[in-house]
Amino acid sequence: MEVMPHTYDCADPTTPIASPFLSISLLRTAKLWSFLHPGATQGQRVALALEVAKMLGVSAEYMTE
């Protein structure tokens, strides 16, 4: 009996290779976070966005507060 990997262990075969998967995933996560933290201030939201941008290696010239 062949053991199938979990879905998180492999790419979704229905997602086109040119699909902006990472940006779509980040937008979904941001929407979920805003729903779970409705009392977060605009400053906290901006700080989180800047932190994620730094982790993704976004150039500082594109980041403003």
PQR file of N, CA, C, O and H, with PARSE charges and radii, in Angstrom:
ATOM      1  N   MET A   1       0.836  -1.179   0.000 -0.4000 1.5000
ATOM      2  CA  MET A   1       0.000   0.000   0.000 -0.0000 2.0000
ATOM      3  C   MET A   1       0.885   1.248   0.000  0.5500 1.7000
ATOM      4  O   MET A   1       1.720   1.427   0.886 -0.5500 1.4000
ATOM      5  N   GLU A   2       0.694   2.096  -0.992 -0.4000 1.5000
ATOM      6  CA  GLU A   2       1.492   3.310  -1.108 -0.0000 2.0000
ATOM      7  C   GLU A   2       0.954   4.376  -0.160  0.5500 1.7000
ATOM      8  O   GLU A   2      -0.253   4.605  -0.085 -0.5500 1.4000
ATOM      9  H   GLU A   2       0.016   1.950  -1.711  0.4000 1.0000
ATOM     10  N   VAL A   3       1.854   5.013   0.550 -0.4000 1.5000
ATOM     11  CA  VAL A   3       1.469   6.082   1.472 -0.0000 2.0000
ATOM     12  C   VAL A   3       1.482   7.399   0.700  0.5500 1.7000
ATOM     13  O   VAL A   3       2.502   7.786   0.128 -0.5500 1.4000
ATOM     14  H   VAL A   3       2.834   4.827   0.489  0.4000 1.0000
ATOM     15  N   MET A   4       0.354   8.069   0.691 -0.4000 1.5000
ATOM     16  CA  MET A   4       0.256   9.349  -0.008 -0.0000 2.0000
ATOM     17  C   MET A   4       0.741  10.471   0.913  0.5500 1.7000
ATOM     18  O   MET A   4       0.419  10.479   2.101 -0.5500 1.4000
ATOM     19  H   MET A   4      -0.474   7.754   1.155  0.4000 1.0000
ATOM     20  N   PRO A   5       1.516  11.418   0.371 -0.5600 1.5000
ATOM     21  CA  PRO A   5       1.972  12.536   1.211  0.2800 2.0000
ATOM     22  C   PRO A   5       0.804  13.451   1.564  0.5500 1.7000
ATOM     23  O   PRO A   5      -0.217  13.488   0.879 -0.5500 1.4000
ATOM     24  N   HIS A   6       0.989  14.172   2.633 -0.4000 1.5000
ATOM     25  CA  HIS A   6      -0.017  15.170   3.007 -0.0000 2.0000
ATOM     26  C   HIS A   6      -0.053  16.254   1.936  0.5500 1.7000
ATOM     27  O   HIS A   6       0.932  16.464   1.229 -0.5500 1.4000
ATOM     28  H   HIS A   6       1.819  14.142   3.190  0.4000 1.0000
ATOM     29  N   THR A   7      -1.160  16.926   1.819 -0.4000 1.5000
ATOM     30  CA  THR A   7      -1.281  17.957   0.789 -0.0000 2.0000
ATOM     31  C   THR A   7      -0.320  19.113   1.017  0.5500 1.7000
ATOM     32  O   THR A   7       0.066  19.782   0.059 -0.5500 1.4000
ATOM     33  H   THR A   7      -1.961  16.756   2.393  0.4000 1.0000
ATOM     34  N   TYR A   8       0.074  19.366   2.254 -0.4000 1.5000
ATOM     35  CA  TYR A   8       1.006  20.454   2.505 -0.0000 2.0000
ATOM     36  C   TYR A   8       2.440  20.075   2.171  0.5500 1.7000
ATOM     37  O   TYR A   8       3.327  20.927   2.212 -0.5500 1.4000
ATOM     38  H   TYR A   8      -0.240  18.823   3.033  0.4000 1.0000
ATOM     39  N   ASP A   9       2.683  18.811   1.841 -0.4000 1.5000
ATOM     40  CA  ASP A   9       4.024  18.359   1.493 -0.0000 2.0000
ATOM     41  C   ASP A   9       4.325  18.473   0.006  0.5500 1.7000
ATOM     42  O   ASP A   9       5.469  18.277  -0.404 -0.5500 1.4000
ATOM     43  H   ASP A   9       1.962  18.119   1.807  0.4000 1.0000
ATOM     44  N   CYS A  10       3.340  18.779  -0.795 -0.4000 1.5000
ATOM     45  CA  CYS A  10       3.569  18.830  -2.237 -0.0000 2.0000
ATOM     46  C   CYS A  10       2.750  19.956  -2.862  0.5500 1.7000
ATOM     47  O   CYS A  10       1.795  20.463  -2.273 -0.5500 1.4000
ATOM     48  H   CYS A  10       2.411  18.937  -0.462  0.4000 1.0000
ATOM     49  N   ALA A  11       3.150  20.320  -4.052 -0.4000 1.5000
ATOM     50  CA  ALA A  11       2.471  21.407  -4.757 -0.0000 2.0000
ATOM     51  C   ALA A  11       1.075  20.983  -5.186  0.5500 1.7000
ATOM     52  O   ALA A  11       0.817  19.809  -5.452 -0.5500 1.4000
ATOM     53  H   ALA A  11       3.926  19.908  -4.530  0.4000 1.0000
ATOM     54  N   ASP A  12       0.201  21.942  -5.247 -0.4000 1.5000
ATOM     55  CA  ASP A  12      -1.150  21.704  -5.741 -0.0000 2.0000
ATOM     56  C   ASP A  12      -1.070  21.514  -7.254  0.5500 1.7000
ATOM     57  O   ASP A  12      -0.651  22.429  -7.963 -0.5500 1.4000
ATOM     58  H   ASP A  12       0.411  22.896  -5.032  0.4000 1.0000
ATOM     59  N   PRO A  13      -1.458  20.357  -7.758 -0.5600 1.5000
ATOM     60  CA  PRO A  13      -1.324  20.107  -9.198  0.2800 2.0000
ATOM     61  C   PRO A  13      -2.256  20.951 -10.060  0.5500 1.7000
ATOM     62  O   PRO A  13      -2.064  21.027 -11.273 -0.5500 1.4000
ATOM     63  N   THR A  14      -3.252  21.580  -9.468 -0.4000 1.5000
ATOM     64  CA  THR A  14      -4.183  22.388 -10.259 -0.0000 2.0000
ATOM     65  C   THR A  14      -3.781  23.857 -10.327  0.5500 1.7000
ATOM     66  O   THR A  14      -4.402  24.628 -11.059 -0.5500 1.4000
ATOM     67  H   THR A  14      -3.409  21.519  -8.482  0.4000 1.0000
ATOM     68  N   THR A  15      -2.754  24.262  -9.580 -0.4000 1.5000
ATOM     69  CA  THR A  15      -2.303  25.646  -9.600 -0.0000 2.0000
ATOM     70  C   THR A  15      -1.364  25.850 -10.790  0.5500 1.7000
ATOM     71  O   THR A  15      -0.338  25.176 -10.881 -0.5500 1.4000
ATOM     72  H   THR A  15      -2.249  23.637  -8.985  0.4000 1.0000
ATOM     73  N   PRO A  16      -1.695  26.764 -11.698 -0.5600 1.5000
ATOM     74  CA  PRO A  16      -0.809  27.017 -12.841  0.2800 2.0000
ATOM     75  C   PRO A  16       0.566  27.491 -12.374  0.5500 1.7000
ATOM     76  O   PRO A  16       0.672  28.180 -11.359 -0.5500 1.4000
ATOM     77  N   ILE A  17       1.598  27.134 -13.094 -0.4000 1.5000
ATOM     78  CA  ILE A  17       2.961  27.465 -12.694 -0.0000 2.0000
ATOM     79  C   ILE A  17       3.183  28.978 -12.609  0.5500 1.7000
ATOM     80  O   ILE A  17       3.986  29.436 -11.796 -0.5500 1.4000
ATOM     81  H   ILE A  17       1.512  26.575 -13.918  0.4000 1.0000
ATOM     82  N   ALA A  18       2.489  29.751 -13.428 -0.4000 1.5000
ATOM     83  CA  ALA A  18       2.671  31.206 -13.427 -0.0000 2.0000
ATOM     84  C   ALA A  18       1.760  31.914 -12.423  0.5500 1.7000
ATOM     85  O   ALA A  18       1.743  33.143 -12.364 -0.5500 1.4000
ATOM     86  H   ALA A  18       1.836  29.380 -14.088  0.4000 1.0000
ATOM     87  N   SER A  19       1.013  31.159 -11.646 -0.4000 1.5000
ATOM     88  CA  SER A  19       0.094  31.753 -10.679 -0.0000 2.0000
ATOM     89  C   SER A  19       0.866  32.444  -9.557  0.5500 1.7000
ATOM     90  O   SER A  19       1.844  31.888  -9.057 -0.5500 1.4000
ATOM     91  H   SER A  19       1.026  30.160 -11.694  0.4000 1.0000
ATOM     92  N   PRO A  20       0.445  33.652  -9.149 -0.5600 1.5000
ATOM     93  CA  PRO A  20       1.107  34.348  -8.047  0.2800 2.0000
ATOM     94  C   PRO A  20       0.690  33.737  -6.703  0.5500 1.7000
ATOM     95  O   PRO A  20       0.069  34.407  -5.878 -0.5500 1.4000
ATOM     96  N   PHE A  21       1.030  32.479  -6.492 -0.4000 1.5000
ATOM     97  CA  PHE A  21       0.579  31.724  -5.325 -0.0000 2.0000
ATOM     98  C   PHE A  21       0.970  32.393  -4.010  0.5500 1.7000
ATOM     99  O   PHE A  21       0.153  32.486  -3.094 -0.5500 1.4000
ATOM    100  H   PHE A  21       1.535  31.934  -7.162  0.4000 1.0000
ATOM    101  N   LEU A  22       2.214  32.859  -3.915 -0.4000 1.5000
ATOM    102  CA  LEU A  22       2.681  33.447  -2.657 -0.0000 2.0000
ATOM    103  C   LEU A  22       1.901  34.712  -2.314  0.5500 1.7000
ATOM    104  O   LEU A  22       1.483  34.892  -1.170 -0.5500 1.4000
ATOM    105  H   LEU A  22       2.877  32.783  -4.660  0.4000 1.0000
ATOM    106  N   SER A  23       1.704  35.575  -3.285 -0.4000 1.5000
ATOM    107  CA  SER A  23       0.978  36.814  -2.990 -0.0000 2.0000
ATOM    108  C   SER A  23      -0.476  36.532  -2.628  0.5500 1.7000
ATOM    109  O   SER A  23      -1.030  37.186  -1.745 -0.5500 1.4000
ATOM    110  H   SER A  23       2.044  35.429  -4.214  0.4000 1.0000
ATOM    111  N   ILE A  24      -1.095  35.574  -3.293 -0.4000 1.5000
ATOM    112  CA  ILE A  24      -2.473  35.201  -2.965 -0.0000 2.0000
ATOM    113  C   ILE A  24      -2.540  34.646  -1.546  0.5500 1.7000
ATOM    114  O   ILE A  24      -3.448  34.976  -0.784 -0.5500 1.4000
ATOM    115  H   ILE A  24      -0.645  35.043  -4.011  0.4000 1.0000
ATOM    116  N   SER A  25      -1.577  33.806  -1.200 -0.4000 1.5000
ATOM    117  CA  SER A  25      -1.531  33.221   0.139 -0.0000 2.0000
ATOM    118  C   SER A  25      -1.330  34.301   1.207  0.5500 1.7000
ATOM    119  O   SER A  25      -1.966  34.267   2.260 -0.5500 1.4000
ATOM    120  H   SER A  25      -0.839  33.537  -1.819  0.4000 1.0000
ATOM    121  N   LEU A  26      -0.444  35.254   0.927 -0.4000 1.5000
ATOM    122  CA  LEU A  26      -0.206  36.335   1.884 -0.0000 2.0000
ATOM    123  C   LEU A  26      -1.446  37.203   2.067  0.5500 1.7000
ATOM    124  O   LEU A  26      -1.746  37.625   3.184 -0.5500 1.4000
ATOM    125  H   LEU A  26       0.073  35.282   0.072  0.4000 1.0000
ATOM    126  N   LEU A  27      -2.164  37.472   0.988 -0.4000 1.5000
ATOM    127  CA  LEU A  27      -3.393  38.257   1.104 -0.0000 2.0000
ATOM    128  C   LEU A  27      -4.442  37.526   1.927  0.5500 1.7000
ATOM    129  O   LEU A  27      -5.129  38.139   2.745 -0.5500 1.4000
ATOM    130  H   LEU A  27      -1.920  37.130   0.081  0.4000 1.0000
ATOM    131  N   ARG A  28      -4.569  36.230   1.717 -0.4000 1.5000
ATOM    132  CA  ARG A  28      -5.530  35.447   2.510 -0.0000 2.0000
ATOM    133  C   ARG A  28      -5.154  35.470   3.986  0.5500 1.7000
ATOM    134  O   ARG A  28      -6.015  35.621   4.853 -0.5500 1.4000
ATOM    135  H   ARG A  28      -4.011  35.732   1.052  0.4000 1.0000
ATOM    136  N   THR A  29      -3.864  35.321   4.262 -0.4000 1.5000
ATOM    137  CA  THR A  29      -3.396  35.337   5.645 -0.0000 2.0000
ATOM    138  C   THR A  29      -3.654  36.701   6.282  0.5500 1.7000
ATOM    139  O   THR A  29      -4.066  36.775   7.439 -0.5500 1.4000
ATOM    140  H   THR A  29      -3.165  35.199   3.558  0.4000 1.0000
ATOM    141  N   ALA A  30      -3.416  37.775   5.539 -0.4000 1.5000
ATOM    142  CA  ALA A  30      -3.656  39.125   6.062 -0.0000 2.0000
ATOM    143  C   ALA A  30      -5.133  39.337   6.365  0.5500 1.7000
ATOM    144  O   ALA A  30      -5.477  39.926   7.390 -0.5500 1.4000
ATOM    145  H   ALA A  30      -3.082  37.715   4.598  0.4000 1.0000
ATOM    146  N   LYS A  31      -6.002  38.865   5.487 -0.4000 1.5000
ATOM    147  CA  LYS A  31      -7.442  38.993   5.726 -0.0000 2.0000
ATOM    148  C   LYS A  31      -7.859  38.212   6.967  0.5500 1.7000
ATOM    149  O   LYS A  31      -8.659  38.693   7.770 -0.5500 1.4000
ATOM    150  H   LYS A  31      -5.722  38.387   4.654  0.4000 1.0000
ATOM    151  N   LEU A  32      -7.317  37.011   7.121 -0.4000 1.5000
ATOM    152  CA  LEU A  32      -7.623  36.202   8.297 -0.0000 2.0000
ATOM    153  C   LEU A  32      -7.120  36.894   9.556  0.5500 1.7000
ATOM    154  O   LEU A  32      -7.835  36.963  10.555 -0.5500 1.4000
ATOM    155  H   LEU A  32      -6.667  36.621   6.469  0.4000 1.0000
ATOM    156  N   TRP A  33      -5.893  37.406   9.514 -0.4000 1.5000
ATOM    157  CA  TRP A  33      -5.324  38.084  10.674 -0.0000 2.0000
ATOM    158  C   TRP A  33      -6.186  39.284  11.053  0.5500 1.7000
ATOM    159  O   TRP A  33      -6.450  39.504  12.235 -0.5500 1.4000
ATOM    160  H   TRP A  33      -5.311  37.349   8.702  0.4000 1.0000
ATOM    161  N   SER A  34      -6.627  40.062  10.066 -0.4000 1.5000
ATOM    162  CA  SER A  34      -7.439  41.243  10.383 -0.0000 2.0000
ATOM    163  C   SER A  34      -8.785  40.846  10.986  0.5500 1.7000
ATOM    164  O   SER A  34      -9.338  41.575  11.810 -0.5500 1.4000
ATOM    165  H   SER A  34      -6.412  39.883   9.105  0.4000 1.0000
ATOM    166  N   PHE A  35      -9.305  39.701  10.579 -0.4000 1.5000
ATOM    167  CA  PHE A  35     -10.561  39.210  11.151 -0.0000 2.0000
ATOM    168  C   PHE A  35     -10.351  38.748  12.592  0.5500 1.7000
ATOM    169  O   PHE A  35     -11.195  38.994  13.454 -0.5500 1.4000
ATOM    170  H   PHE A  35      -8.856  39.110   9.910  0.4000 1.0000
ATOM    171  N   LEU A  36      -9.230  38.083  12.851 -0.4000 1.5000
ATOM    172  CA  LEU A  36      -8.956  37.556  14.189 -0.0000 2.0000
ATOM    173  C   LEU A  36      -8.467  38.633  15.158  0.5500 1.7000
ATOM    174  O   LEU A  36      -8.529  38.447  16.373 -0.5500 1.4000
ATOM    175  H   LEU A  36      -8.545  37.883  12.151  0.4000 1.0000
ATOM    176  N   HIS A  37      -7.982  39.758  14.628 -0.4000 1.5000
ATOM    177  CA  HIS A  37      -7.482  40.855  15.462 -0.0000 2.0000
ATOM    178  C   HIS A  37      -8.168  42.165  15.069  0.5500 1.7000
ATOM    179  O   HIS A  37      -7.505  43.091  14.602 -0.5500 1.4000
ATOM    180  H   HIS A  37      -7.932  39.909  13.641  0.4000 1.0000
ATOM    181  N   PRO A  38      -9.485  42.251  15.251 -0.5600 1.5000
ATOM    182  CA  PRO A  38     -10.207  43.447  14.801  0.2800 2.0000
ATOM    183  C   PRO A  38      -9.829  44.713  15.563  0.5500 1.7000
ATOM    184  O   PRO A  38     -10.046  45.819  15.068 -0.5500 1.4000
ATOM    185  N   GLY A  39      -9.268  44.565  16.754 -0.4000 1.5000
ATOM    186  CA  GLY A  39      -8.906  45.732  17.546 -0.0000 2.0000
ATOM    187  C   GLY A  39      -7.503  46.241  17.285  0.5500 1.7000
ATOM    188  O   GLY A  39      -7.058  47.186  17.936 -0.5500 1.4000
ATOM    189  H   GLY A  39      -9.092  43.666  17.156  0.4000 1.0000
ATOM    190  N   ALA A  40      -6.797  45.631  16.343 -0.4000 1.5000
ATOM    191  CA  ALA A  40      -5.434  46.061  16.050 -0.0000 2.0000
ATOM    192  C   ALA A  40      -5.449  47.467  15.465  0.5500 1.7000
ATOM    193  O   ALA A  40      -6.306  47.812  14.652 -0.5500 1.4000
ATOM    194  H   ALA A  40      -7.158  44.863  15.814  0.4000 1.0000
ATOM    195  N   THR A  41      -4.493  48.261  15.892 -0.4000 1.5000
ATOM    196  CA  THR A  41      -4.411  49.627  15.378 -0.0000 2.0000
ATOM    197  C   THR A  41      -3.804  49.622  13.978  0.5500 1.7000
ATOM    198  O   THR A  41      -3.213  48.632  13.546 -0.5500 1.4000
ATOM    199  H   THR A  41      -3.796  47.981  16.553  0.4000 1.0000
ATOM    200  N   GLN A  42      -3.957  50.734  13.284 -0.4000 1.5000
ATOM    201  CA  GLN A  42      -3.359  50.858  11.949 -0.0000 2.0000
ATOM    202  C   GLN A  42      -1.841  50.727  12.048  0.5500 1.7000
ATOM    203  O   GLN A  42      -1.205  50.137  11.174 -0.5500 1.4000
ATOM    204  H   GLN A  42      -4.436  51.539  13.635  0.4000 1.0000
ATOM    205  N   GLY A  43      -1.265  51.276  13.114 -0.4000 1.5000
ATOM    206  CA  GLY A  43       0.179  51.174  13.318 -0.0000 2.0000
ATOM    207  C   GLY A  43       0.646  49.735  13.462  0.5500 1.7000
ATOM    208  O   GLY A  43       1.682  49.357  12.915 -0.5500 1.4000
ATOM    209  H   GLY A  43      -1.781  51.755  13.824  0.4000 1.0000
ATOM    210  N   GLN A  44      -0.117  48.929  14.199 -0.4000 1.5000
ATOM    211  CA  GLN A  44       0.230  47.517  14.358 -0.0000 2.0000
ATOM    212  C   GLN A  44       0.139  46.782  13.022  0.5500 1.7000
ATOM    213  O   GLN A  44       0.969  45.925  12.718 -0.5500 1.4000
ATOM    214  H   GLN A  44      -0.958  49.236  14.644  0.4000 1.0000
ATOM    215  N   ARG A  45      -0.862  47.121  12.240 -0.4000 1.5000
ATOM    216  CA  ARG A  45      -1.029  46.479  10.928 -0.0000 2.0000
ATOM    217  C   ARG A  45       0.127  46.845   9.990  0.5500 1.7000
ATOM    218  O   ARG A  45       0.646  45.993   9.269 -0.5500 1.4000
ATOM    219  H   ARG A  45      -1.535  47.817  12.486  0.4000 1.0000
ATOM    220  N   VAL A  46       0.519  48.116  10.012 -0.4000 1.5000
ATOM    221  CA  VAL A  46       1.635  48.564   9.178 -0.0000 2.0000
ATOM    222  C   VAL A  46       2.925  47.895   9.635  0.5500 1.7000
ATOM    223  O   VAL A  46       3.718  47.449   8.806 -0.5500 1.4000
ATOM    224  H   VAL A  46       0.097  48.808  10.598  0.4000 1.0000
ATOM    225  N   ALA A  47       3.144  47.823  10.944 -0.4000 1.5000
ATOM    226  CA  ALA A  47       4.351  47.185  11.471 -0.0000 2.0000
ATOM    227  C   ALA A  47       4.426  45.722  11.047  0.5500 1.7000
ATOM    228  O   ALA A  47       5.498  45.237  10.684 -0.5500 1.4000
ATOM    229  H   ALA A  47       2.501  48.186  11.618  0.4000 1.0000
ATOM    230  N   LEU A  48       3.311  45.025  11.089 -0.4000 1.5000
ATOM    231  CA  LEU A  48       3.287  43.628  10.665 -0.0000 2.0000
ATOM    232  C   LEU A  48       3.597  43.507   9.174  0.5500 1.7000
ATOM    233  O   LEU A  48       4.370  42.641   8.763 -0.5500 1.4000
ATOM    234  H   LEU A  48       2.440  45.419  11.384  0.4000 1.0000
ATOM    235  N   ALA A  49       2.995  44.375   8.371 -0.4000 1.5000
ATOM    236  CA  ALA A  49       3.247  44.343   6.926 -0.0000 2.0000
ATOM    237  C   ALA A  49       4.716  44.618   6.619  0.5500 1.7000
ATOM    238  O   ALA A  49       5.296  43.970   5.748 -0.5500 1.4000
ATOM    239  H   ALA A  49       2.367  45.078   8.704  0.4000 1.0000
ATOM    240  N   LEU A  50       5.321  45.570   7.325 -0.4000 1.5000
ATOM    241  CA  LEU A  50       6.735  45.874   7.115 -0.0000 2.0000
ATOM    242  C   LEU A  50       7.623  44.708   7.534  0.5500 1.7000
ATOM    243  O   LEU A  50       8.615  44.410   6.869 -0.5500 1.4000
ATOM    244  H   LEU A  50       4.850  46.095   8.033  0.4000 1.0000
ATOM    245  N   GLU A  51       7.272  44.055   8.626 -0.4000 1.5000
ATOM    246  CA  GLU A  51       8.051  42.908   9.088 -0.0000 2.0000
ATOM    247  C   GLU A  51       8.002  41.769   8.072  0.5500 1.7000
ATOM    248  O   GLU A  51       9.025  41.150   7.779 -0.5500 1.4000
ATOM    249  H   GLU A  51       6.466  44.298   9.166  0.4000 1.0000
ATOM    250  N   VAL A  52       6.827  41.497   7.542 -0.4000 1.5000
ATOM    251  CA  VAL A  52       6.686  40.447   6.527 -0.0000 2.0000
ATOM    252  C   VAL A  52       7.475  40.821   5.279  0.5500 1.7000
ATOM    253  O   VAL A  52       8.143  39.970   4.691 -0.5500 1.4000
ATOM    254  H   VAL A  52       5.996  42.000   7.780  0.4000 1.0000
ATOM    255  N   ALA A  53       7.406  42.080   4.870 -0.4000 1.5000
ATOM    256  CA  ALA A  53       8.151  42.529   3.692 -0.0000 2.0000
ATOM    257  C   ALA A  53       9.651  42.329   3.883  0.5500 1.7000
ATOM    258  O   ALA A  53      10.341  41.889   2.963 -0.5500 1.4000
ATOM    259  H   ALA A  53       6.863  42.771   5.348  0.4000 1.0000
ATOM    260  N   LYS A  54      10.157  42.648   5.070 -0.4000 1.5000
ATOM    261  CA  LYS A  54      11.582  42.442   5.350 -0.0000 2.0000
ATOM    262  C   LYS A  54      11.947  40.969   5.277  0.5500 1.7000
ATOM    263  O   LYS A  54      12.987  40.615   4.721 -0.5500 1.4000
ATOM    264  H   LYS A  54       9.597  43.005   5.817  0.4000 1.0000
ATOM    265  N   MET A  55      11.098  40.101   5.837 -0.4000 1.5000
ATOM    266  CA  MET A  55      11.361  38.660   5.805 -0.0000 2.0000
ATOM    267  C   MET A  55      11.377  38.121   4.374  0.5500 1.7000
ATOM    268  O   MET A  55      12.096  37.171   4.064 -0.5500 1.4000
ATOM    269  H   MET A  55      10.254  40.389   6.289  0.4000 1.0000
ATOM    270  N   LEU A  56      10.574  38.743   3.508 -0.4000 1.5000
ATOM    271  CA  LEU A  56      10.513  38.313   2.110 -0.0000 2.0000
ATOM    272  C   LEU A  56      11.615  38.942   1.266  0.5500 1.7000
ATOM    273  O   LEU A  56      11.754  38.623   0.086 -0.5500 1.4000
ATOM    274  H   LEU A  56       9.990  39.515   3.760  0.4000 1.0000
ATOM    275  N   GLY A  57      12.396  39.832   1.865 -0.4000 1.5000
ATOM    276  CA  GLY A  57      13.505  40.441   1.145 -0.0000 2.0000
ATOM    277  C   GLY A  57      13.117  41.603   0.251  0.5500 1.7000
ATOM    278  O   GLY A  57      13.812  41.898  -0.721 -0.5500 1.4000
ATOM    279  H   GLY A  57      12.284  40.091   2.825  0.4000 1.0000
ATOM    280  N   VAL A  58      12.012  42.267   0.570 -0.4000 1.5000
ATOM    281  CA  VAL A  58      11.591  43.427  -0.216 -0.0000 2.0000
ATOM    282  C   VAL A  58      12.594  44.551   0.014  0.5500 1.7000
ATOM    283  O   VAL A  58      12.986  44.818   1.150 -0.5500 1.4000
ATOM    284  H   VAL A  58      11.447  42.028   1.360  0.4000 1.0000
ATOM    285  N   SER A  59      13.002  45.200  -1.057 -0.4000 1.5000
ATOM    286  CA  SER A  59      13.961  46.290  -0.977 -0.0000 2.0000
ATOM    287  C   SER A  59      13.393  47.433  -0.136  0.5500 1.7000
ATOM    288  O   SER A  59      12.201  47.733  -0.208 -0.5500 1.4000
ATOM    289  H   SER A  59      12.683  44.982  -1.979  0.4000 1.0000
ATOM    290  N   ALA A  60      14.247  48.063   0.656 -0.4000 1.5000
ATOM    291  CA  ALA A  60      13.820  49.147   1.549 -0.0000 2.0000
ATOM    292  C   ALA A  60      13.231  50.324   0.782  0.5500 1.7000
ATOM    293  O   ALA A  60      12.429  51.078   1.333 -0.5500 1.4000
ATOM    294  H   ALA A  60      15.215  47.819   0.715  0.4000 1.0000
ATOM    295  N   GLU A  61      13.618  50.494  -0.480 -0.4000 1.5000
ATOM    296  CA  GLU A  61      13.091  51.620  -1.261 -0.0000 2.0000
ATOM    297  C   GLU A  61      11.591  51.491  -1.517  0.5500 1.7000
ATOM    298  O   GLU A  61      10.924  52.485  -1.805 -0.5500 1.4000
ATOM    299  H   GLU A  61      14.270  49.881  -0.928  0.4000 1.0000
ATOM    300  N   TYR A  62      11.059  50.274  -1.414 -0.4000 1.5000
ATOM    301  CA  TYR A  62       9.633  50.051  -1.639 -0.0000 2.0000
ATOM    302  C   TYR A  62       8.819  50.092  -0.354  0.5500 1.7000
ATOM    303  O   TYR A  62       7.589  50.042  -0.396 -0.5500 1.4000
ATOM    304  H   TYR A  62      11.601  49.467  -1.180  0.4000 1.0000
ATOM    305  N   MET A  63       9.493  50.182   0.785 -0.4000 1.5000
ATOM    306  CA  MET A  63       8.790  50.162   2.069 -0.0000 2.0000
ATOM    307  C   MET A  63       8.774  51.556   2.670  0.5500 1.7000
ATOM    308  O   MET A  63       9.821  52.181   2.843 -0.5500 1.4000
ATOM    309  H   MET A  63      10.491  50.222   0.819  0.4000 1.0000
ATOM    310  N   THR A  64       7.584  52.039   2.988 -0.4000 1.5000
ATOM    311  CA  THR A  64       7.438  53.322   3.665 -0.0000 2.0000
ATOM    312  C   THR A  64       6.452  53.152   4.799  0.5500 1.7000
ATOM    313  O   THR A  64       5.560  52.305   4.747 -0.5500 1.4000
ATOM    314  H   THR A  64       6.733  51.532   2.848  0.4000 1.0000
ATOM    315  N   GLU A  65       6.621  53.952   5.807 -0.4000 1.5000
ATOM    316  CA  GLU A  65       5.692  53.892   6.941 -0.0000 2.0000
ATOM    317  C   GLU A  65       4.657  54.968   6.829  0.5500 1.7000
ATOM    318  O   GLU A  65       3.785  55.079   7.691 -0.5500 1.4000
ATOM    319  H   GLU A  65       7.345  54.640   5.850  0.4000 1.0000
TER
END
